[in-house]
Amino acid sequence: MNTASYLERRNKIEAYFDRTALDAWKRLTSTEKVSGIRATVRAGRAEMRNAILSRFPADLAGWRILDAGCGGGGLALELASRGADVLGIDLSAQMIEHACAALPEIAGPGSLRLEAGDMLSASHGEFDAVVAMDSLIHYKPDQAREAIASLAERTRRKMVFTLAPRTRLLMLMHTAGQFFPRSDRSPAIEPVNGRQLVSSVASRKGLDCWTQQSSQRVARGFYISELQEMTRS
Ligand SMILES: C[S@@+](CC[C@H](N)C(=O)[O-])C[C@H]1O[C@@H](n2cnc3c(N)ncnc32)[C@H](O)[C@@H]1O
């Protein structure tokens, strides 16, 4: 996807995660003590990571998996530990450098490669599965829909990703975000109706081999996110 609006949004997200929020993300994804709101976010993220992992078999030998927007690579590492060959892609070159230095060895037979780049690039090839934890939440609903559709075309078995649900709190934060000066805020979180969005992808010509599975919401303090799963027959 190379529309001007996608590239503009992608550049903002890259600047935010590669520079503005890099240290905060490193702390959040470390074992360092954090307090208050950050602790609830960390707990919510751990719950969501487990929810995503629960959608996969314990033995992933023979699976090639893309962790789209892998950040610090924690989820990618878990999937590789189950035997998958995992490619983690993230826009933030600095986050990838940090992940490569900080992640422990894989405790299993799989492999893990982490690279800086665009998760939507067709050059990454085909996959058995794609995971995308909280990497689509800053895109407009149309952009997230096109991203999911383009990944579905190159995926053989399963996609598990999260979107920001349209809860009152998130809608309020979204609205409040419009009033901060541009330089002070992160790229806005874009709440969407996840079930509707997935169903619109799965009903497209050529993608009707995809079936929408049950969704799961995680809400812990300031962490609110909803898992969506699609499987291919
Ligand atoms: C909220 S963080 C989540 C990181 C990781 N998935 C996790 O849960 O720890 C979102 C990540 O998605 C990445 N991202 C967003 N759009 C991307 C794109 N088009 N290609 C690659 N990475 C992207 C950002 O750089 C950022 O690191």
Ligand as a Chemical Component Dictionary entry (heavy atoms), coordinates in Angstrom:
data_LIG
# 
_chem_comp.id                   LIG 
_chem_comp.type                 NON-POLYMER 
_chem_comp.pdbx_formal_charge   0 
_chem_comp.three_letter_code    LIG 
# 
loop_
_chem_comp_atom.comp_id 
_chem_comp_atom.atom_id 
_chem_comp_atom.alt_atom_id 
_chem_comp_atom.type_symbol 
_chem_comp_atom.charge 
_chem_comp_atom.model_Cartn_x 
_chem_comp_atom.model_Cartn_y 
_chem_comp_atom.model_Cartn_z 
_chem_comp_atom.pdbx_ordinal 
LIG C1  C1  C 0  2.348 -0.134 19.807 1  
LIG S1  S1  S 1  3.816 -0.779 19.111 2  
LIG C2  C2  C 0  3.624 -2.527 19.360 3  
LIG C3  C3  C 0  4.902 -3.295 19.153 4  
LIG C4  C4  C 0  4.778 -4.816 19.333 5  
LIG N1  N1  N 0  3.871 -5.409 18.365 6  
LIG C5  C5  C 0  4.332 -5.128 20.727 7  
LIG O1  O1  O 0  3.154 -5.404 20.938 8  
LIG O2  O2  O -1 5.183 -5.032 21.640 9  
LIG C6  C6  C 0  3.445 -0.600 17.379 10 
LIG C7  C7  C 0  4.643 -0.936 16.502 11 
LIG O3  O3  O 0  4.182 -1.089 15.168 12 
LIG C8  C8  C 0  5.192 -0.597 14.313 13 
LIG N2  N2  N 0  4.592 -0.308 12.994 14 
LIG C9  C9  C 0  3.521 0.464  12.704 15 
LIG N3  N3  N 0  3.305 0.484  11.373 16 
LIG C10 C10 C 0  4.233 -0.309 10.805 17 
LIG C11 C11 C 0  4.535 -0.665 9.469  18 
LIG N4  N4  N 0  3.820 -0.215 8.445  19 
LIG N5  N5  N 0  5.570 -1.497 9.253  20 
LIG C12 C12 C 0  6.337 -1.954 10.282 21 
LIG N6  N6  N 0  6.106 -1.621 11.585 22 
LIG C13 C13 C 0  5.071 -0.810 11.844 23 
LIG C14 C14 C 0  5.712 0.627  15.047 24 
LIG O4  O4  O 0  6.991 1.021  14.587 25 
LIG C15 C15 C 0  5.709 0.134  16.492 26 
LIG O5  O5  O 0  6.947 -0.408 16.887 27 
# 
loop_
_chem_comp_bond.comp_id 
_chem_comp_bond.atom_id_1 
_chem_comp_bond.atom_id_2 
_chem_comp_bond.value_order 
_chem_comp_bond.pdbx_ordinal 
LIG C1  S1  SING 1  
LIG S1  C2  SING 2  
LIG S1  C6  SING 3  
LIG C2  C3  SING 4  
LIG C3  C4  SING 5  
LIG C4  N1  SING 6  
LIG C4  C5  SING 7  
LIG C5  O1  DOUB 8  
LIG C5  O2  SING 9  
LIG C6  C7  SING 10 
LIG C7  O3  SING 11 
LIG C7  C15 SING 12 
LIG O3  C8  SING 13 
LIG C8  N2  SING 14 
LIG C8  C14 SING 15 
LIG N2  C9  SING 16 
LIG N2  C13 SING 17 
LIG C9  N3  DOUB 18 
LIG N3  C10 SING 19 
LIG C10 C11 SING 20 
LIG C10 C13 DOUB 21 
LIG C11 N4  SING 22 
LIG C11 N5  DOUB 23 
LIG N5  C12 SING 24 
LIG C12 N6  DOUB 25 
LIG N6  C13 SING 26 
LIG C14 O4  SING 27 
LIG C14 C15 SING 28 
LIG C15 O5  SING 29 
# 
